Amino acid sequence: MALKLMIVLPFLVLSIVTSQKTSTSKRHVASQIKSTPKHGDIIDCIDIYKQPAFNHPALKNHTIQMKSSHLQSRKDGRSTLQDSNSPKVPLQVWQQYGSCPNGTIPIRRPSKNHPSNSKIIINPKHSFSVVLTEGFSYSGAKANIKVWNPYVESIYDWSSSQVMLRNGPMLAFDTAQAGWAVNPSLYHDNKTRLFAYWTVDGMKNTGCFDLTCPGFVQTSHEIVLGGDITSYYGSFITIQISKDPYTHNWWLKYNDKEVGYWPGDIFVVLRYQAELVQWGGEVYSPKVGTYPHTSTGMGSGRFSDFIFRTSGTMTGMLIEENSHDLKQPENLFVSSDEWNCYDAYLLKRGVPEPVFFYGGPGSRQNVRCP
C-alpha cells in the first residue's frame, strides 16, 4: 500500500529564484533570490560553462555533453513497482517557488555561517547494509529508493541510501553513487536531500559530494544536487547511473530527469566499467564499531520490515552489462556490517521482482547494538 505523502507547508522552505541577463563574467546569473533567514535553500542559477566541474585538471578542455546518447531509448526490461507508485509532486521542494533558465544550472548556496565543506575524506567508520552483485562488467545500475528521514545523532554523522557502482581493489577503488542522505556536516540541517558522490583511490584522499568540488558536470537546469526532497517522504525516487557507450561519461538520472554526468576522465579504474554494483544503506559516524555505538539510524531507523514496509526499501534493482539493456541481476548477495545495529533482508518469493529491506536504529532504544 502506498503511503500518503507528507504535506510540506510553504513556510518550511521559501526560496524564489528568478533571472535576468547579467554579465557572463559573474558567477551568479540569478538576480533575485528570496529566502527566510532561518528556513529554506538559496538557489543560484549559474552559467553552465562556469560550473565548478571545469576546475578539475582533467576537464580543462572538456566539451559538455548536453544529453546522453543512450538513456532515452534504453529499455528497462521488466516493469518495476515504481510504475504504479510515482508520486505527483515536484521533483524538489525549491521548484515550488521558482526555476532556473536554460543555459544555467541551479546550485545550492552555502550559508554565510556554514560554508560548504568542499572535501570530505572518508575513513573506515562506516556501516553498510546492502545487497550487491559482482562478477561481470557493469555499465549501469538502477533502483527505486523509498525516502525517509532517519535520526542522525550528531553533526559528525550521516545516513544515506544509494545506488553505487565500484571498480578496483579494496584500498584503491573508484565509486560513483547517488541517492538520498541526511548529512548535517555537509548540508547544515537534518533534511533529506538528493546527493551524488564520487571518489578515487579507495576514499583515502578523495571524496566529493554534489558540486562541492570539481568533477561532476551538471546539465540539468531543473535539479539541485543537495536539494531538499522531503516531499517524497514515504514514497519512492528512482536513481539510475549509466555509462554512455560512446563518450564513457557516467550519467546520473533522477526520476525521469538527466542531471548530468561524471566524465570518465576523472576516474582511474572506473573509467570504462564497474565490477560491483551495490544497493542499500550506509551510516557514517566516528562512533561506528565503538562503545557506545552511534544512535544514528539507517533507512527509516527501523529494522527490515517486509510486512508493512516501514523500513528502508528498494525495488526495481536492475543492472546493465556491457551497455546492454537493463535487466535483473543473476545473483544478489545480502550483507550487513553490524547485524545487531542495522540489518538486511531480500524478499524474492511471492513478488514479481526482488525487494530489498534494510535499516535499523543503531543503538537508539536498541540493547542489541553496543
C-alpha positions, 0 to 999 in steps of 0.5 A: 500500500502506498503511503500518503505523502507528507504535506510540506507547508510553504513556510518550511522552505521559501526560496524564489529564484528568478533571472535576468541577463547579467554579465557572463563574467559573474558567477551568479546569473540569478538576480533575485533570490528570496529566502527566510533567514532561518528556513529554506535553500538559496538557489543560484542559477549559474552559467553552465560553462562556469560550473565548478566541474571545469576546475578539475585538471582533467576537464580543462578542455572538456566539451559538455555533453548536453544529453546522453546518447543512450538513456532515452531509448534504453529499455528497462526490461521488466516493469518495476513497482515504481510504475504504479507508485510515482508520486505527483509532486515536484521533483524538489521542494525549491521548484515550488517557488521558482526555476532556473533558465536554460543555459544555467544550472541551479546550485545550492548556496552555502550559508554565510555561517556554514560554508560548504565543506568542499572535501570530505575524506572518508575513513573506515567508520562506516556501516553498510547494509546492502545487497550487491552483485559482482562478477561481470562488467557493469555499465549501469545500475538502477533502483527505486529508493523509498525516502525517509528521514532517519535520526542522525545523532550528531553533526559528525554523522550521516545516513544515506541510501544509494545506488553505487557502482565500484571498480578496483581493489579494496584500498584503491577503488573508484565509486560513483553513487547517488541517492538520498542522505541526511548529512548535517556536516555537509548540508547544515540541517537534518533534511533529506536531500538528493546527493551524488558522490564520487571518489578515487583511490579507495576514499583515502584522499578523495571524496566529493559530494554534489558540486562541492568540488570539481568533477561532476558536470551538471546539465540539468537546469531543473535539479539541485544536487543537495536539494531538499526532497522531503516531499517524497517522504514515504514514497519512492525516487528512482536513481539510475547511473549509466555509462554512455557507450560512446563518450564513457561519461557516467550519467546520473538520472533522477526520476525521469530527469538527466542531471548530468554526468561524471566524465570518465576522465576523472576516474582511474579504474572506473573509467570504462566499467564497474565490477560491483554494483551495490544497493542499500544503506550506509551510516557514517559516524566516528562512533561506528564499531565503538562503545557506545555505538552511534544512535544514528539510524539507517533507512527509516531507523527501523529494522527490515520490515517486509510486512508493512514496509516501514523500513528502508526499501528498494525495488526495481534493482536492475543492472546493465552489462556491457551497455546492454539493456537493463535487466535483473541481476543473476545473483544478489548477495545480502550483507550487513556490517553490524547485524545487531545495529542495522540489518538486511533482508531480500524478499524474492518469493511471492513478488514479481521482482526482488525487494530489498529491506534494510535499516535499523536504529543503531543503538537508539532504544536498541540493547542489541547494538553496543 
